[in-house]
Amino acid sequence: MSNKKDGVLYIGLTKRIKERIYQHKNKVHPNTFSARYNLDKLIYFEEYKIESKAKLREKQMKKWNRAWKIELIEKVNPDWKDLYNNL
């Protein structure tokens, strides 16, 4: 999630991506990091069938430096378009 190109980045994990992104966009939880920084664009996501693998990937990516995250995003979404409506 982000708020704009080269903006703040948020990495999270969910089993129900459409529902969770809707919550981010509508600030259902107003005291969260994503609400405070207006992170309302789904700019990158990965899907996993095995939850443990998804959790490992989330932990891995959270340790990455910003440049690595941006490189990954821009490989598939160079304009940082909101992918929510295409889910």
DATADA-V602624 format. One record per pair of residues at least 24 apart in sequence whose ideal C-beta (glycine too) atoms are under 7 Angstrom apart, sorted by the first residue. I is the first residue (numbers start at 1). J is the second residue. Records with the same first field share a line. If there is no record, write none. Layout:
# DATADA-V602624
I = J, J
This chain:
# DATADA-V602624
1 = 34, 39, 41, 42, 43
2 = 39, 41, 43, 80
3 = 37, 38, 39, 40, 41
5 = 80
8 = 37, 39
9 = 69
10 = 34, 39
11 = 58, 61, 62
13 = 54, 55, 58
17 = 45, 87
18 = 87
21 = 84
41 = 82
42 = 82, 83, 84
43 = 73, 77, 80, 83
44 = 72, 73, 76, 77
45 = 83
